[in-house]
Amino acid sequence: MSAAQFIQNAWNRQAKWLIVLRPLSWLYRGGFLLNQSLYKAGLKQSYTAPVPVMVIGNITVGGSGKTPLLIHLVNYLQSRQVKVGVISRGYGGRGPFPAYVGSAAAAEAVGDEPLLIVQSTGVPMAVGPNRQKSIELLLSRHALDLIICDDGLQHWALERQLEWIVLDNNRGLGNEKLLPEGYLREPKSRLKSGTVIEHAAAPELPLNMHLEESKPYLLNGNAAKLFNPEADFYAVSGIGFPQRFYQTLKNMGIRQFQCHEFPDHYDYAIDDLQFEDSNPIITTEKDAVKILPLLKRHPDFQREIWVVPVEAVLSPACYETLHQQLGQLGIILHEGSH
């Protein structure tokens, strides 16, 4: 087990020993507040893009469901004739940056989530640690009405007009401590300064979303083969919160699966997919974008790999809020096919 997985497990079960990391959390908080104050005082400069910027992020480390939310919003905005572009840090990608993300880009270059976003939406997208350069790259190629920043809630170097903060109630805020004692990137008071979207199966807030799984599809082999939920699977995942994936499998009626977790944005090798028997693998779409090119390099790999697609389902209040917020920025959403 890697160090990252070890501390992730400790956060998830709110282990008592995490208190020994409290001095480091104090240092993190001090550094975070200092950096924030430097931007507020103008001692560090923020970049203001020539078009409105909407940040979709969270205050926790690990998965919250923001990528499916972003994909849904991009598809929705495109259906309403809004010219939208997306930028991202490109975690897991090696660059060079800034990089324009085409549908044929390599996940190891641009990151797995950006590639999934582009393949799901066809949206113009650029990635890199310098958000300003990514925006400039996008605008050099496209005339855009809106730029969505994937993550970057804590990236004060970028001015933003809108913030949507995804709060996953299945995972919650843990022990409500900052890194590394807990998994909060910012104090929970930060939730008061943005539009909070509750990710929950039984939500309490009017602004909420949940994920619905679709029929699994086969990544390799005979595409016409029917999915058998009674099979014994290897559940392979390299995502921020794999427990949600396991719950999805249970919701689909899949009971027999062995969990094989890898770090978030993991760069798979073919040996990671080898097991002693011939039982199929089941995985996420985010993992699939990294596994597919691996299969192309190893055409002799025979094991079936099934992919579970998920889609964000938003409450009516989310759309009402989106229309209102964008309208205040002069962005009109026309009637579409959604």
PAZAFI-659223 format. One line per field, with one value per residue (C-alpha): residue number from 0; x, y, z. Coordinates in steps of 0.5 Angstrom, whole numbers. Last residue first. Layout:
N
midren <- c(NUM,...)
x <- c(X,...)
y <- c(Y,...)
z <- c(Z,...)
END
This chain:
338
midren <- c(337,336,335,334,333,332,331,330,329,328,327,326,325,324,323,322,321,320,319,318,317,316,315,314,313,312,311,310,309,308,307,306,305,304,303,302,301,300,299,298,297,296,295,294,293,292,291,290,289,288,287,286,285,284,283,282,281,280,279,278,277,276,275,274,273,272,271,270,269,268,267,266,265,264,263,262,261,260,259,258,257,256,255,254,253,252,251,250,249,248,247,246,245,244,243,242,241,240,239,238,237,236,235,234,233,232,231,230,229,228,227,226,225,224,223,222,221,220,219,218,217,216,215,214,213,212,211,210,209,208,207,206,205,204,203,202,201,200,199,198,197,196,195,194,193,192,191,190,189,188,187,186,185,184,183,182,181,180,179,178,177,176,175,174,173,172,171,170,169,168,167,166,165,164,163,162,161,160,159,158,157,156,155,154,153,152,151,150,149,148,147,146,145,144,143,142,141,140,139,138,137,136,135,134,133,132,131,130,129,128,127,126,125,124,123,122,121,120,119,118,117,116,115,114,113,112,111,110,109,108,107,106,105,104,103,102,101,100,99,98,97,96,95,94,93,92,91,90,89,88,87,86,85,84,83,82,81,80,79,78,77,76,75,74,73,72,71,70,69,68,67,66,65,64,63,62,61,60,59,58,57,56,55,54,53,52,51,50,49,48,47,46,45,44,43,42,41,40,39,38,37,36,35,34,33,32,31,30,29,28,27,26,25,24,23,22,21,20,19,18,17,16,15,14,13,12,11,10,9,8,7,6,5,4,3,2,1,0)
x <- c(-64,-65,-64,-68,-62,-58,-56,-49,-49,-46,-52,-55,-50,-52,-59,-59,-54,-59,-65,-61,-59,-66,-68,-64,-58,-57,-49,-48,-44,-41,-39,-33,-32,-25,-25,-18,-15,-9,-5,-6,-1,0,-7,-9,-5,-8,-15,-13,-11,-18,-21,-19,-23,-29,-29,-27,-30,-25,-27,-25,-19,-15,-9,-9,-6,-9,-3,2,0,2,-3,-1,-5,-9,-11,-7,-9,-14,-16,-22,-25,-32,-38,-44,-46,-53,-52,-53,-47,-43,-45,-43,-36,-35,-37,-32,-26,-26,-20,-20,-15,-20,-20,-26,-24,-30,-34,-40,-47,-48,-47,-46,-48,-43,-44,-37,-33,-27,-24,-27,-34,-40,-43,-50,-51,-50,-53,-50,-53,-54,-56,-58,-65,-61,-62,-60,-62,-57,-52,-48,-50,-48,-45,-45,-39,-37,-41,-37,-31,-33,-31,-24,-20,-16,-20,-17,-16,-9,-6,-9,-14,-19,-27,-26,-29,-32,-37,-36,-43,-45,-40,-40,-39,-37,-39,-36,-37,-34,-27,-20,-14,-8,-12,-12,-16,-22,-17,-22,-24,-24,-30,-29,-35,-37,-32,-28,-24,-16,-12,-18,-16,-8,-9,-14,-8,-3,-7,-8,-1,-1,-3,-9,-13,-20,-25,-31,-32,-36,-35,-28,-26,-28,-25,-18,-18,-20,-14,-8,-5,1,0,-7,-5,-9,-14,-20,-16,-13,-9,-3,0,4,9,6,7,0,-2,-6,-8,-9,-15,-18,-25,-28,-36,-39,-46,-51,-56,-54,-47,-49,-52,-46,-41,-46,-46,-39,-37,-42,-39,-32,-34,-36,-33,-26,-20,-18,-23,-25,-29,-28,-32,-29,-33,-29,-32,-29,-23,-19,-17,-10,-9,-3,1,2,-5,-8,-13,-7,-2,-8,-9,-2,-2,-8,-6,1,-2,-7,-1,3,-3,-4,3,2,-4,-1,0,-8,-8,-7,-15,-17,-22,-24,-24,-18,-14,-15,-13,-7,-5,-7,-2,3,3,0)
y <- c(38,40,47,54,60,61,68,70,77,76,77,72,67,67,67,61,57,58,56,50,48,49,44,38,36,29,27,21,15,10,3,0,-7,-10,-17,-21,-23,-18,-20,-13,-10,-3,-2,-5,0,6,3,3,10,13,7,9,16,11,7,0,-8,-13,-20,-27,-30,-33,-31,-24,-19,-12,-8,-12,-8,-2,4,11,12,19,18,12,5,0,-7,-9,-16,-17,-21,-17,-14,-12,-5,-1,-6,-3,4,3,0,6,11,7,9,16,20,15,9,4,-4,-8,-15,-19,-25,-25,-25,-18,-21,-16,-18,-19,-14,-11,-17,-16,-10,-4,-7,-3,-2,0,7,9,15,20,25,33,38,45,45,42,36,31,23,20,26,31,38,43,49,56,60,64,60,54,57,56,49,51,50,44,39,32,32,32,33,38,41,38,37,30,28,33,29,22,21,28,30,38,40,48,52,59,64,71,68,71,67,67,65,58,55,53,51,45,45,52,53,59,63,66,64,65,60,59,64,64,57,58,65,61,56,61,64,58,56,49,47,44,47,45,46,42,35,33,26,25,32,31,24,27,32,27,23,28,32,28,21,21,22,26,24,28,34,37,44,43,49,46,40,36,30,29,26,33,37,43,45,49,49,52,54,58,58,55,52,45,47,49,43,39,43,43,35,34,39,35,28,31,34,28,29,25,26,32,36,44,42,45,48,55,59,65,70,73,77,73,77,75,75,79,78,84,86,86,80,76,77,75,69,67,68,64,58,58,59,53,49,50,49,42,40,42,37,31,28,28,23,18,18,15,18,12,16,20,14,10,16,16,9,10,16,13,7,0)
z <- c(-47,-54,-53,-52,-51,-45,-45,-42,-40,-33,-29,-34,-33,-25,-27,-32,-27,-21,-25,-28,-21,-18,-23,-19,-23,-25,-27,-31,-30,-35,-32,-36,-37,-39,-41,-41,-47,-48,-54,-57,-52,-55,-56,-49,-46,-50,-47,-40,-39,-42,-38,-31,-32,-35,-29,-28,-29,-30,-32,-29,-33,-27,-24,-25,-30,-30,-26,-31,-37,-33,-31,-30,-23,-23,-16,-13,-14,-12,-13,-10,-11,-14,-13,-11,-18,-17,-20,-14,-11,-17,-16,-8,-10,-15,-9,-5,-10,-7,-11,-17,-19,-20,-22,-19,-21,-23,-21,-26,-24,-27,-34,-39,-46,-52,-58,-57,-58,-55,-51,-47,-46,-44,-38,-38,-35,-28,-25,-21,-16,-16,-11,-10,-6,0,4,-1,-1,-6,-5,-8,-5,-10,-6,-9,-7,-1,5,3,5,13,12,12,6,3,8,8,15,19,13,11,15,20,19,22,15,11,8,4,2,3,-3,-3,-10,-10,-16,-16,-21,-23,-23,-22,-23,-19,-13,-15,-9,-13,-18,-20,-27,-29,-34,-39,-42,-48,-52,-59,-60,-62,-59,-54,-52,-51,-47,-42,-42,-41,-35,-32,-31,-28,-35,-39,-45,-47,-53,-52,-55,-50,-47,-51,-48,-41,-41,-44,-39,-33,-35,-36,-41,-43,-40,-42,-50,-54,-60,-57,-57,-51,-52,-48,-44,-42,-44,-41,-36,-35,-28,-26,-32,-28,-32,-37,-41,-46,-47,-53,-51,-56,-51,-53,-51,-44,-43,-45,-41,-35,-36,-37,-31,-26,-28,-27,-20,-17,-10,-11,-7,-3,0,-1,-8,-15,-21,-23,-27,-31,-35,-41,-42,-37,-30,-28,-20,-18,-11,-7,-8,-1,-3,-6,-1,4,1,1,8,10,6,9,16,15,12,18,23,19,20,28,27,24,31,31,25,31,32,25,22,18,11,13,15,9,5,9,7,0,-1,3,-2,0)
END
